[in-house]
Amino acid sequence: MLVVAASAVTAVGLLPAAVEAQMFASEAATVSQTIDGTTITIDYSRPSLRGRDVHVDLFGDQIPWGQAWTPGANTATTIASTKDFVISGAPVPAGRWSVWMVPGPEDWELVLDPRDDLYHTAHPMPADDQIRVGIESRRTSDSAETLSWTFTTVRRDGAELRMQWGDIAVDLVVEVEPTLRVTMSPEEAAAYVGIWTVERLGSEYIDEGTFETDVRMIGDLLVGTFDFGNNIIEDVAFVPAAEQVFRLGFLINGELAEVMDWTFVEFQTDGEGRAMSFDFRDSGDVLMMKGQRGR
């Protein structure tokens, strides 16, 4: 018997790494999104329905109403952020939190607990150092066999974060502090609004020539149209960078989508603070265009 036991131990020791690897019914996953310099990461394991009815067998049964449940499996799902952020209206300090939801027949609650190493059966009770906020669940037209976390949309100052399992989805609104102030009040913008004649000086990237642009407000953004000779871009946003200095940004469907870091526009004003001319330079301080107020 001793020989057999020794042989068994030897055989296990010779197993290849792939055979020794541990397999989970709910495999680990990570989803991460950077929003204007703030990186938010969800670490979780992904349970599957495996024939269970999400309405009959899961919520209200295996996952009781009114009891904290981690939307994942194995160890508790966690959310980590490199900077402070807001989730569904609740401020969250930077760091790592375990994620729990308290489902109910009608209303749900999101719970973030500072203990980020809990097992999924911990079911933490309410505590002063937790973050709690009311959320809503909804039924979807499609069904997810395996639980998923996804950033469904991303904006310059936030995103929508969705948890879905079966046809039950919970949408959470994420907000971050923008690194740039992109909006202007009508009073601030008045110094720049008007018709401008712009001279292209020519470079490796643009042809020589002139064009007119109407600098105006769209919502709370100061915008103008720029003709680069071989490409006309409408509704380019002037993004404040310093006093009378702006970066340029691209809009998509009226929303600021990207700010260019390779160029800037610097305005010159008269004695009353009204902008009368501007220089358009690249990041190497090379003058590419000059603008002059027409009216």
Helices and strands as residue ranges (DSSP letters): H 2-13, H 17-20, E 27-35, E 38-46, I 54-58, E 78-81, E 85-87, E 90-92, E 95-102, E 108-113, E 131-135, E 137-155, E 158-175, H 186-189, E 194-200, E 209-218, E 221-227, E 232-242, E 245-252, E 255-259, E 263-269, E 275-282, E 287-293
